[in-house]
Amino acid sequence: MNNLLNFLIKYSVVFLFLLLEIISFSLIIKNQEYQKNVFLTSSNAVVSSLYEMSNTVVEFFKLRTANDNLSEENTALKNQIIKLQAEVMTLKPQTKDSVHFQLPPELEYEFISAKVINCSTNKLQNYITLNKGYIDGIRPDMGVIGDEGVVGIVKTVNTKYSVVIPVLNEKIRINCKFKKNNYTGPLQWDGLDYRYANLNDIARHVELSLGDTLVTSGYASNFPEGIPVGLIEDFRISPSDSYYNIKVRLAVNFRTISHVKVIKYMNYGEQKAIEATAEEN
Amino acid sequence: MRLLLKKINMILFLQNIVRFILLVLVQVLVLNNIQFLGFLNPYIYVLFILSLPVKLPRWLSLLLAFVLGLTIDVFSDTMGMHAFATVLVAFVRNNIIKLFTTIDEGNNPTPSFYTFGVGAYVKYVVSIVFIHHFTLFFIEAFSFEHFWILLLKILLSTTVSILIILGIQSLKRK
């Protein structure tokens, strides 16, 4: 008994060391899961308020590019309004006494604008923190887009803040298709360069050319169809492969990102419910 | 005599708390945003563990290292990774100090250029920072898939961290 006690005292530091390492390791393992503890992330109140404070300073330096992007987007939107108005005018006489115009349910969505208060691009698993949360209507699994294109998917939400998994994270795959011929494949980041990602699962019979545009496929319930993802920068195929190895230049520059829009589907619940019942039967 | 000792301990205590807060803030607000070439991310908060008094009980330095690592983890959404690396470094620290220096009985210096001598201190910093970065980057990657790129990342980040840490330390007066 005495020996055992002596032994324990002698190696107490080693035991403490092992204990702490096991705790850290189990935290790492636990964090591999999709949902993580909201309390111990940057959506935690203390941490996010600190980030928000520092962001008020940093944002000042990004104002110029943000303004440029906003004005560009504005003009594009205005052009669209004019075009649509013209279309409505031409359609009016025909629809006078028939059924009134209705949007297809998968296109009923609205945008929630949010500000990026923390963003990394140099890790293998990058995350983005937004300054909007549950009370602003953000829920997990919503898609997030910037002015140029797809940014990522909301992961965790608390009352005032939310954390987004951006395209720049190995854990996420975004289903994309080519604008010109509708072939789809998952886009995944390889962890090397924040400007590029890889597209897999495009069979060799598909005709590609450099600079082809990739957009979201609309198959997942996070993004509507046709939001830009990137351009083909380079593609390779070895004679024995049946799939292309495609390098995609991402549309969004994650270094300068400051304002994003979260996509809120009105019929998200209904779609999920019917998909769930289909799987059950 | 005892009062004097107590006073010195108090100063040491406050020094370390201020160092902890400053290093965490600098790391989280400034250095985590340095993304040169997409490769470099210096982690200088290790300086806190490097500068703990030599004769500090080992259990205390382990606990402090765990708290430090966890704080950095919470700020950078990397649950447990930094904590793992810092605890490991705190554990091997005493052995590395013994390897490079001889500390007189009854002395309890804070590691620096003046107490260790330039050569020994540089060796001490280099080995600790390298162990820390090596563990951290491999834990983060969790595989040996991109081994050489990862090693390049580790070496570059380690070099920059060491330069920054030695720079900070050389500014300090005796």
Chai-1 contact restraints between the chains, C-beta under 6 A:
chainA,res_idxA,chainB,res_idxB,connection_type,confidence,min_distance_angstrom,max_distance_angstrom,comment,restraint_id
A,V13,B,R58,contact,1.0,0.0,6.0,A-B,restraint_1
A,V13,B,W59,contact,1.0,0.0,6.0,A-B,restraint_2
A,L16,B,W59,contact,1.0,0.0,6.0,A-B,restraint_3
A,L16,B,L62,contact,1.0,0.0,6.0,A-B,restraint_4
A,F17,B,L62,contact,1.0,0.0,6.0,A-B,restraint_5
A,F17,B,F91,contact,1.0,0.0,6.0,A-B,restraint_6
A,L20,B,L62,contact,1.0,0.0,6.0,A-B,restraint_7
A,L20,B,F66,contact,1.0,0.0,6.0,A-B,restraint_8
A,L20,B,V87,contact,1.0,0.0,6.0,A-B,restraint_9
A,E21,B,V87,contact,1.0,0.0,6.0,A-B,restraint_10
A,S24,B,G80,contact,1.0,0.0,6.0,A-B,restraint_11
A,S24,B,A83,contact,1.0,0.0,6.0,A-B,restraint_12
A,S24,B,F84,contact,1.0,0.0,6.0,A-B,restraint_13
A,L27,B,M79,contact,1.0,0.0,6.0,A-B,restraint_14
A,L27,B,G80,contact,1.0,0.0,6.0,A-B,restraint_15
A,I28,B,G80,contact,1.0,0.0,6.0,A-B,restraint_16
A,I28,B,M81,contact,1.0,0.0,6.0,A-B,restraint_17
A,N31,B,M79,contact,1.0,0.0,6.0,A-B,restraint_18
A,L40,B,V74,contact,1.0,0.0,6.0,A-B,restraint_19
A,L40,B,M79,contact,1.0,0.0,6.0,A-B,restraint_20
A,T41,B,D77,contact,1.0,0.0,6.0,A-B,restraint_21
A,S42,B,D77,contact,1.0,0.0,6.0,A-B,restraint_22
A,V47,B,V74,contact,1.0,0.0,6.0,A-B,restraint_23
A,V47,B,F75,contact,1.0,0.0,6.0,A-B,restraint_24
A,S54,B,L29,contact,1.0,0.0,6.0,A-B,restraint_25
A,T121,B,Q35,contact,1.0,0.0,6.0,A-B,restraint_26
A,N122,B,Q35,contact,1.0,0.0,6.0,A-B,restraint_27
A,N122,B,G38,contact,1.0,0.0,6.0,A-B,restraint_28
A,N122,B,N41,contact,1.0,0.0,6.0,A-B,restraint_29
A,L124,B,E140,contact,1.0,0.0,6.0,A-B,restraint_30
A,L124,B,A141,contact,1.0,0.0,6.0,A-B,restraint_31
A,Y127,B,D77,contact,1.0,0.0,6.0,A-B,restraint_32
A,D193,B,G38,contact,1.0,0.0,6.0,A-B,restraint_33
A,Y194,B,G38,contact,1.0,0.0,6.0,A-B,restraint_34
